[in-house]
Amino acid sequence: MSNKLLCGKVALVTGGSSGIGKATALKFAREGAKVVIAARRVEQSGEVVKQLQALGTEALFVRADVTRPADIETLIGSTLDRFGRLDCAVNNAGISGPRRTPIADATEAQWDEVMNINLKGMWLCMKHEIPAMLANGGGAIVNVASIYATKPSDIGHGLYATSKHAVVGLTKSAAADYGQMGIRINAVGPGFTHTEMVDVSKPEIAARYDALAARHSSMNRLGTPEETANAIVWLCSPESSYVTGTLLAVDGGSITRMY
């Protein structure tokens, strides 16, 4: 008998071609799940599928833009056609939006882009994931929020913070709607994590993120995608069976940073 947490389950990860999404897909595979990844980048996603298959699981890539309802319908339809069910979904696709841009200086186009991807895209995914899970008797959804989901952003990054605050409201409301129907819905709030969005390959950028880590993490370091992935997969697993409607911070102790 396998001791893997998710044997026989089917997991979907949006934004699965890199960063936290990729790490989460690989973690699902290690825990025995069959994995579907959705992203816009075909070549990178193909490489992730190969890595998933090398871990001994079945894997599927569906090209999808989370702002397009037809793409999400196709994504869920392809998942059900291939695997017959959906047990876990991780809504991770997102963008950082404009930086160093105070609220009144942001354009309407910038606002729309951030909200369409980070918030509306997440709602569209849930709109189609939830019926698929209800048909199967239940499931678990994790929405990826941010360290900035509960506090102001640094100056000039307000659109992103606004979208992530809204993600938490969406998550908690959906958890209330579907808790009695066997679907658990939670969010994670990653701190500064070493991904494409936080690329420290250039010395001047590395110094900036060192300062941000010192300011926001009592552990005084950046996180890894794998650390957030571990939390996400736990929230999808039977080990968190009485957890729903919560925001789990994975931020190196931001709330404990008092100086």
N, C-alpha and C positions, 0 to 999 in steps of 0.2 A: 504494500500500500504506500502510495506516495505521500511524503510529508510537505509537498508544495502546497501553497495556500490557495491557488486558483486553478487547479487541474480541471480541464474540461470547460472552463469558462472562456468567453469571448470578450476581448477588451478593445476599445476604440480610443485612439489618441489623435486629437487634432494638433496641428503644428508639430507633427512627429518626425520631421526631417532633421532636427538638430536640437541642441540644448536640453532643456528640461523635458521636452516632448520625446526626444530620442531616448534619453536615459530612462524615462518612464516606460516606453515601449519595451526596452531591453529588460527592465525589471519585471514587467508582466510576463515576458517569455521565460525568465528564470523561475518564476513561480508557477509555470505550467499553463499559462493562458495562451490561447490563439489570439493573434494581434492584428488589428487593422490600423494602419496609419493614414492620416489625411494631411495633405500639404499642397502647396503650389509648385514646389521645386521637384521636378521629376527625377533628375539624375541623383540628387542627394537622397531622395526617398528610396530609390532603387537600391542604393548601398545599404540603407538601414534594413530593408527587407532581407537582403543577403545575410546581414548580421543576425537578424532574428531567426532565420532558417538555420543558420549555423548553430544556434542554441537548441535546435531540435523541435522547434514549433512551426506551425503553419502561420503564414503571414500574407497580408494583402495590402497593397497600396492603392488608394483611390485619390486621384488628383481632385482637389476641392478648394474653392475659395469660400470661406465661411460667410461672406456677405451675400452670397448668391443662393437663394432658396432652392433653385433647381439642383445646384451642386450638392446641397445637404440631403435632399431627397434621394439623389443618386447614391450618395455615400452610404446612407442607412439601407437603401434597397440592395446595394451591392454586398454589404455586410450580411444581411439576412439571406440573400441568394447563396452566398458562399458558405456561411456557417450555420444558418438557421436560427440564430438567436443573438441577443446582445445583452451581456451581463454587466459590463463596466464601461463607463465612458469618461474620458478626461478631456475637458474643453480647455485647451492650452493655447490655441492660436491667439496671437496678440502682437501689437506694435507699441513702441515707446512714445510715438508722437513727437511733436516739436519740443525741443529743450531750450532752456534759456529764453523762453518766450512768455512773458507775463500774460495773464488772462486776456486783457484788453487788446494785446498785440496779436493774439492768435487770429487766424482767418477762419471764416465759416467753413471753408473747404478742409482745413486742418481739423476743426471740431468734428465735422461729419466723418472724416476718415477714421479718427480714433474711436468715436462712438460706434460706427458701423462695424468695425472689426472687433474691438474689445468687448462691446456690450451687445449690440444687436446680433452679431455673429454667434455669441454664446447662447443667446435666447433662441435663435434659429436652430442651433444644434440640439438644445434641450427639447424644443418643440417636436423634433422628430425622434430623438433618442427615447424620450419618456414613453410614447405609445409602443415602441418596440419592446421596451422592458416590461411594460404592463402586460403585453401579450405573452410574456414568458414568466409572469408571476412575480417580477420584481427585479431589482438591480441596484447599482450604486453609481453615482455621478460625482466627480470632483471637478470643480471649476478653479482655474488658476487665477488668483487675485494678485496681491502684491503687499510688500511692506507698507506701501502707501495706501492701502485699503482702509486704514483706520486713523491715519494722521495726515497732516498736510505734506505735500511734496516739498522738495527743495525749490527755491524760487525759480519760476519759469518752466515748471513741469506739471502745471495744474490740470491740463486736459487728461493726462494719463492718470493722475490721482483720482480725478472725478470719475473716470470710467471704472476704476477698480473699486472705489467706494460703492458704485452702483452694482458691480458684480456681487458684492457681499449681500446687498439687499435682494437681488435676484435669487441668489442661492438660498437665503433664509426663507424667503417667501415660497419658493418652489418646494423646499423641504417641508414646510407646513402643509402645502397642497397635497403632497404625495406620500407623506410619512405613513399614513394608515393603509396605503396601497402597496407597501413592500418596497418602495424605492427610497434609499437614503441619498441625500444630496448635501455635500459639504464643499468647503473651499480651502485652499491652502494660500498662505501669504508668504511667498519667498522674500527673503532679504536680498541684498546684492549678491548675485550668483554669477560665477564665471561662465558666461554663454556668449553667443554672438552679440547680444544686446549689451553685454558688459565685457568688451574685448580689451584686455590689458596688454596686448602685444606691443604697443608703443609706450616708451618710458613715460612720456608726459601724461598719457591717459592712465597708466598704471599708478602714477603718483596721485592722481585725482581720486581713483577708486580706493587706494590705501587710506586716504583721508576720509572718504565716505564710510569705509568699514570701521575706522577708528571712532567715527561719530555715531554710527548706527548699530554696531555689534559689540556686545560686551566680550565676545570671543576675539575681537579685533582681527577679523579676517573675512574674506569672501567665502560664500558657500560654494558647494559643487552641485551640478545638476543631479548627481546621484543621491545627494542628501534629501533634496526635495522629492525625487522619485520614490525614495523609500517611504516617505510620509504619504504620498499619493496612493501608492499601492496598498499600504496598510489601511487607508480609509476605504478602499474598495474591497477589502478582504473580510472574511467572517470574524476576524479578530477585533474589528471595530463595529460589531453588529448593533450596538446601542448608541452609536454616535451619528447624529444627523443635525443639519442646520448650524454647523459650527465653522468657524474660521480657525484653522490650525496654522499658527505662525511657525515658519521655518526660516528664522532670520538671525540666528546666532545671539539671541537675547536682546533684541532692540528695546524691549520694554524695560529691561534692567539697566540700560545705559543711563546713568544718572549724572555723568560728568563729561 
